[in-house]
Amino acid sequence: MHFSSLIGPCLALAMLAGGTAVQAETAAGSYPSRPVTIVVPYAAGGVADSTARLLAQRLQEAWHQSVVVENRAGAGGLIGAGLVARAPADGYTVLLGVSGLVLQPQLVKKATYDPFKDFSPITLIARLPLLLAVPKAGAAKTLPEFVARGKTNPGGTSIGNYGVGTPSHLLSIMLNQQAGMDLPLIPFQGSSQLATNLLGGQISGGLIDSVTARQFAERLNFLAVTGTQRLSGLPDLPTFRELGYRSFEQDGWLGVLVPAATPRAVADKLSSELARIIASPEVSAKIESMGITPVGSSPAEFAKVMRTDFDVYGKVIREANIRLD
């Protein structure tokens, strides 16, 4: 084959690659040129919805372009997430996801998405630590006391969670296993119902999210918190990790994702803009006021969190044979 015969195909490939790069750069430069929709796969009024609306307002101010929040609740977040997974990969349909995004496909056979193949992570907005809460009148004042009571009186001790297959439920299983207990795990329909039963003394303890913990902080005692560091608002509360429990570094989280084939330049532009917004003192303070911890991570950092959660919780799901269908 003569060298000259290679010139045409090589030139064509080079032009194609160059054209693709230029198109991506152009797309990022003009993005967004029309309204952006943030899909929240849960009902209005919750922390995911409130966070999405806060970010939408700030993005709209920065871009001078309409940013709409659309609530598509149902099936534990599967409906909204599936909608975004199938949306055009152009940056105009964005998902406000929660940690359940990586759990649902392991709990439901007919899940409509793959969290890694169908999405590109943009940024981890905030973490929602989970706290082991007990009634104020409860006998246990520390986690070791709670465990000791659970071992000596398992029939009179229980742990509540805010739903089967949630991080609250899975971490309760892990606590039972690592502490050598066999306590009943009582599921409730959400954090508010869990907190109500804690306040009424119907259960001995429960793993509640930081948003709910903030609401009832004066009426509950807290024994330990997930994550790698103590909460700024509760500096005397130890982490599970400090107390010798493994794999309790996982928190709940809120994050932004886009369809997997979204041009990298567009995804990077969205990521940097959100990181800037989350880092601003005013927005950071508003996020903290909801009871969650602002982060504003890179896409790679967010991807690592998703993979760790998938693996750690997935192991518990498989070993306990938990299914929602």
N, C-alpha and C positions, 0 to 999 in steps of 0.2 A: 504494500500500500504506500502511495506517495504522500509525502508530508502535505502537499497542497490539497489532497483529498480530505484531510482532517480539518482543514481550516473552516470549511462551511459549518459542519456540525458543532465544532468547538465554539465558533463565533455565535451560533444560534443559542447554545447553552449559556454562554456568557451574557448574551443580551436578555435571555429569559431570567437568569438570576438577578441581573442588574435591574430589570424591570420590576421584579417582585420586590426587591429591596426599596426601590423608589416608591412603589405603590404603598408599601407598609409605612414608609416615612411620611408620605403624603397623607395617608389615613390618620396617622398619629398627629400630624400637624393641624389638620382640620377637625380633629375629634375634640369635643362632640359638636356636630353641626346640626343636630336635631335632638329632641327630648330623649332622656335616658330614663329607663325604668328600673327601679330596685325592687325585686320581688322578695317579699317576706313570707316564708312558707307557714306562717302562724297567724292567728287572729290579731286584730288590732288591740292595742292596749298593753301588751306585754313589753318586756325589756328589749326584745329584738325589734319590735315595731318602733319603740321610742328611739332606739339607737339609729335605726334606718332613717327616721324622719329628721333627726338631728344632722346626720351626715348629708342627707339630701338637701337640706336647707343651705349648708355650707358649700356644697358642690355647686349648687345653683348660683350662689353669690360669686363664687370664684370663676365659673364658666360663663355666666350671663346666659345660661341655657336651662330650660325646664328639666327638673329631675323629679320624677313621680315615684311614690311608694305604692306598690300594689300588693295587697294581702291575698295570698292564695293558700289558705289553710286546708288541712285535711290529711288523713293517713299518716300522722306523725311527721309531717314535713315532706313526705314523698311527692305529693302533688306539685307543690311549688318548686321543689328542687328538680323534678322531672321536666317541668315546663322550661326552666332555664337551660337544662342540659340539651334540650331539643331546639332552643332558640338560635337564630343566626349568630354566628361567632364574630360579632362586629363591635362589641363593647357597649351596645345600647340596651342590652338586657343583662342585669347584674343580680346575683343572688346574695342576700344577707343570710348566711348559713349559721347554724349552731353546731355544737359538738355531736348532736344526734345524726348529722349528715353522714358520718363515717360508721355509725352504728346500725342504722336502718337496713342497709343492704345485707348485713349479717344476721338480721332478725326476721326479715321478710323475704321469702323466696322470689316473689314477683316484683322486687324493687325495680323502679324505672330508670335507674342510673347507676353508674359506677363512680364512686367519689374521686378516683384517681384518673380514670380514662376520659371522663366526660367533663371535668372541670379543671381550670387553671386557678390556683390560689392567688389572690391579689394581696391581701393583708389580713393579719389577725388583729381585729379591732380592739378586743378586750377579753380579759379572762374573768370567769365567774367561779371563784373558789367554792368548794363545798365544805360545810362545817358540821361536825357532829354536835347536835344540840340536845339538851335534856331539859325537863321542866325545872323551874326554879326550886320547887319543893322536893326534887329528886334527891336520892341519897348520894349519888355519885357526883363528886366535884372535880374529878380528874379522869382522864382516860384509863389509867391503871385501875382506879376504883370501879369504873364502869365494867371493865373486863373481869375483874375479880368477882363482882356481883353477878355477872352473866354466867360465870363458871359455877358458882355455888348455888345460884338460883335461876337456872335457865328457863324454867317454866314461868317465872315471874318477871322476866326481862325480855324486851323485844326491840327491834330496830325498824323504824318506818322509812319508807322511801317514796319519792314522788312519781313512781310509775315503773311498771315492769320493763326491763331493758334499758332504762335510763342510767346515766352515770351514777346517780344516787343508789339505784338498785345494785349495780355491778360492784361498786365500791363497798356496799354492805356485805356482799358475798365475800369479797376479799378481806374485809375486817374480820368476819367470822372465821375464815380459814387461817389467817395469820395470827389471830389471838387465841386459836384453839377453842373457839366457842361454837355452839350450835343453836343460836338464837333464832326465833321466828322472825322472818322478814316480811313486814306488812306493807303492801303497796297501796298508795292512795292516788286519787285523780288530781295530780298537781301539787305544787308546793304549798299553796294556801290551805288545802285540806290537810296536808301533812302537819303544818304548823298548828292548825286548830286542834288536832288530836294530841299534839305534844303539849299544848297549853292546858288541855283538859285532863292530861295525865293518863289518857287511854293507852299510850305507848311509852316505853322507858326512854327511848332516844330516837333520833332520826337524822339522816344526812340531808340537810337543806342547803339550798343555794344562797349565795351571799346577798342577793337582792331581798329574799324573804328574811334572812337573818337580820338584815338592817331594819326591816319593818318591826320585828319583834325582839329587838336587842335588849329591851328593858324587862322582858318577861320570860326570857330563856337564858340558860347557861350554856356556854360553849366549851367543849373539851379538847377539840383539835380541828385543824384546818388542812385542806389539801394544798398542793403547790410546793414550791421550793423555798419560799420565804414567808415570814409572818405578815399579817395584815397590818397596814399602818394604823388603822382605826382600832385594832385589838392587839397591841404590841406584846401583851403578856400571854397571848394564846399560842401554844406551840403547834408546829406542823406535825402531821402524822410521821413525816420523815424523821424529825427530831426524836420522836418517841419510838423509833425502830421499825416502822412499817414501810414495806417496799412497794414501789409502783403507785404510791399515793401522790406523786407529783402532778398527776393529771388534774386539770381544772376543767370546768365547763368553759366554753368560749363562744364568741361571736366573731364571724369573719366574712370577708367579701370574696366572692369567686365569680368567674366568668366562664362561658363555654370554652372547652379545651382548645379549639382551633382559633381563638381570638388572636389577631396579630400581636406579636411580642411588644412592638412599639406602643400599641394602644394600651395593652395591659400594664406596661411600665409607666405610662403616663398617668393612668388611673391610680396605680399603686403609690407613686410619688405624691400625687395630690392628696390622697387619703392620709398618707403618713404625715404630711404637713399639717393637715387639718386636725388630726388626732393629737399631734404634739403641741398644738396651740394651747396656752394656759386656760383659756375660757372653755374650750371644748373638753379638754382633759378634766377640768373641774366638774363639768356637767356629767360626764361619763362616771366619774367617781361618785357623784351625788346619787346615782342610780344604784349604787352598791356593787359596781363592777370595777375592774382594774384596767385602765387604758394601756394599750401596747403599741399598735401601729408598726407591726413587724414587716420584714421583707417577704416577698413571695416564697423564697427558699426556706425561711424560718417557719412560716406558716405550714408549708408542705411537710416539714419534719414533724410538727405537732400533730398534723392529721395522721401521718403514718404511725407515729408512736401510739396514739389513741386507738387506731384501728387494730394494731397488734396486741396491745395490752388488754383492751376490752374484748377483743375478738377471742382471745384465749379463754377468758371467763365465760363468754357466751357459749363457746363450744363445749367446754367442760361441764357447764351446768345445763346444757341442752335447752337453752332459752329460745323460744320461737314466738312470734306474734301473729303467725298465720297458720 
